């Protein structure tokens, strides 16, 4: 069969399908996303660096790809697995098919896979390493990639500034999504994106009004080197941590993190605000969690919890203007239930600026 290919899992499972996109081999951690829409935003999210994404929704590509919805300028994913690939998209903004888009970005995909069975395998047995190949090799090797290398791959190398009339926010880039910048700009913020390995002095020289610690790929514990900078920033400026940024804040204050069996990835994850009792539907993309018990005795209190499994989804400092969330308030793809958090953060920044004048 033309373009025949295989998805191989490290446990020995083999799934046969049709290669799409770049049509070359790739390898990575195989994870699944439960979103029904937003495949372009998901594919361009830097937090997926080094991973092979399985889309649970059976039909992908039906509304094509456009020039508006990319979350980064490059694709850092290893590969894509889908059930049915649509080559005849219908949408007034579409200018490319999903398969052709993957090909131009150098990303391998495979379609015609029984994604229901594949996702059940991951849910039952946990996240697995995998490969997309044209032919099954006689000898299989499963290399382990450095998680810290993933962050260095996705982060900016030099500062980038978006001018505006409002407060100056520094975005520490561990793999930021463009939507974070968009929402901050909607709040009239000037935004400077800084490399993940910036020093405290590098950021201090910018004289920011607040700092956002971004999302990103990999194991947060591989970034221990940067925890002292994060803690010092949190003792100096208002802080908002998002996803990986939330985990790094917890580690900086003596907390611990652990890998989830198959992660939270999708746009339908319910989280409960412990202060109000209100439940929000959130967009999430993470394979690690902050262990709630590890935060006991720290100056943080839990603000949000996952309704499904009770995991810690948000926290705030007892006295400092520092808080974080495990989910993505900017969503894209996903519901905008928690987008108000950007406004809250900017208001908090304004209150701190007023208090120091």
Secondary structure as UniProt FT lines:
FT   TURN            2..3
FT   STRAND          4..9
FT   TURN            10..11
FT   STRAND          14..21
FT   STRAND          26..33
FT   HELIX           39..43
FT   HELIX           46..48
FT   TURN            49..50
FT   STRAND          51..55
FT   STRAND          59..60
FT   TURN            62..63
FT   STRAND          79..81
FT   STRAND          84..85
FT   TURN            92..93
FT   HELIX           98..104
FT   TURN            105..106
FT   STRAND          108..111
FT   HELIX           115..125
FT   STRAND          128..133
FT   HELIX           147..154
FT   STRAND          160..162
FT   STRAND          168..174
FT   HELIX           178..186
FT   TURN            187..188
FT   STRAND          190..195
FT   TURN            196..197
FT   HELIX           200..204
FT   TURN            205..207
FT   STRAND          210..216
FT   HELIX           220..226
FT   HELIX           227..234
FT   TURN            235..236
FT   STRAND          238..242
FT   HELIX           244..252
FT   TURN            253..254
FT   STRAND          257..273
FT   TURN            274..276
FT   STRAND          279..290
FT   HELIX           292..295
FT   TURN            296..297
FT   STRAND          300..306
FT   TURN            307..309
FT   STRAND          312..317
FT   STRAND          322..325
FT   TURN            329..330
FT   TURN            337..339
FT   HELIX           340..356
//
